[in-house]
Amino acid sequence: MTELNSSNFRRRAFHAGLLYLLIIVCGMSAELAVRGPLISADYAQTAASLLQQQVRFRSGFMLDLLMICADVMLALLLYRLLQPAGRRLSFMAALLRLLQAVLLAVNLMLYFTALLVLQNTALNGVFQPSQIQAVAAFLLQLHAVGYDFGLIFFALSNICLAQLILRMENMPDWLGYALLAAAVVYLSGSLLRFTLPWLAEQMQPAYLIPLLSESAFCLWLLSRQCRHYRPALAE
């Protein structure tokens, strides 16, 4: 059995837990507290909400941007943390997570462009207000679809991460299985969005599984139990 440097492991694990917590808080806040209340099926209502509550809308952009930055740092930190369990697999997990971050960063511009379209007074002389509102709504829909596309790579990263955790003898196996279950939900939900979209909506309750799984991983990384661990690799 190969012993790992306990102090390095605990320090990296704690920092990873903090980043995970930041990602969860920013992601949930942006989705539930910002986008959810502002965006509706009524294009005119959505446009009015965006223009009247621009600070709130822009805060959603900043929350997502902060989440993406934290995700990049977390990808690199988890690579260092779990590298002893498999250099290639750890690299693949980090690469897939970084790819997701790049896609989300590019996709985030679609979100912000929706506001720019509504604010562009030059468009008023060319298009009807309803047409401008429809374009803004379409950009927001593209943002939502792009988010699901990014989650495909995040799910694949979690599959790699789950295998790495299962290889670590002194890390709880249930964490690996929990992240594997989260990956299945993310992958299924995203693929359904592109293949059978009418079924994707019915999967929404299943996203509670990833929320619980990732929250549990975050809390474990921050817990005293983790800080008292003497990590080791399985033989």
Buried (B, 14 or more C-beta within 10 A) or exposed (E): EEEBEBEEBBEBBBBBBBBBBBBBBBBBBBBEBBBEEBBEEEBEEBBBBBEEBEEBBBBBBEBBBBBBBBBBBBBBBBBBBBBBBBEEBBEBBBBBBBBBBEBBBEBBBBBBBBBEBBEEEEBEEEBEEEEBBBBBBBBBEBBBBBBBBBBBBBBBBBBBBBBBBBBBBBBBEEBBBBBBBBBBBBBBBBBBBEEEEEEBEEBEEBBEBBBEBBBBBBBBBBBEEBBEBEBBBEE
